[in-house]
């Protein structure tokens, strides 16, 4: 673990998720086994790349994919890409409002194309068209 103001993107993501789950530092400590001072320093951006075991405990506590935290910490994971928000924050360092607007747009796409939240938005699957061929009966002949 490196100290200094090294990874504010990871810290901001962890803080936002912890707060959205309604956890204070002591509750996060209790759920993760990581000291409350670790959480404070992490959210302040003082750790460039926390160790994998710490990231695993954080992911479980915050109920986020471990890959998302790895991406924000700068670890390579070829198995799966991180979800959209951490990817944007880690790759492009976009302002918070830009990320919020992009998330809103992707939610619109998910709703329009009926894409589950655990599936990627692109490429969207085309909507199924209704068949114009009349149904057949058990013998294979068209029903009257």
C-alpha positions, 0 to 999 in steps of 0.5 A: 500500500502506497500512501499520499494523495494517490487514488481519489477516484477509488476513494470517491467511489468507495465513499459514495457506495458506503454512504449509499448503503447507510454505513458509517466508518465503524459499521464498515469496520465491523462488516469488513474487518478493516480498521475505520482509519483504513476506510478514512484514509482510503476515501481520502485517496491516500492509498494508491492500490490497496491489497487484493485482500482489502479490496475483497473485504471492501467489495463484500461490505459494499456489495460491489463487483470486485473487478470494479475496485480492481479497476479503480485501484489500477489492477488488470483483470482480463476476465471481465471489464469493470462496470460502467461507472468505475471504468469511466472514473478510472479511465477518463477521470470525468467529473461526477456530473458527467458520470451521472448523466452517462449512467442516466443515458445507459439506464435509458438504453437498458429500459428501452432494450430490456437489458438486465443490469448484470448484462452489458448495454452494447451491443444491444440485442434487437427487439424480437419481431412477432411472427406473421406465420400462423401457428401449427397444430400437433400434426404440423399443419396450420391451424384453421 
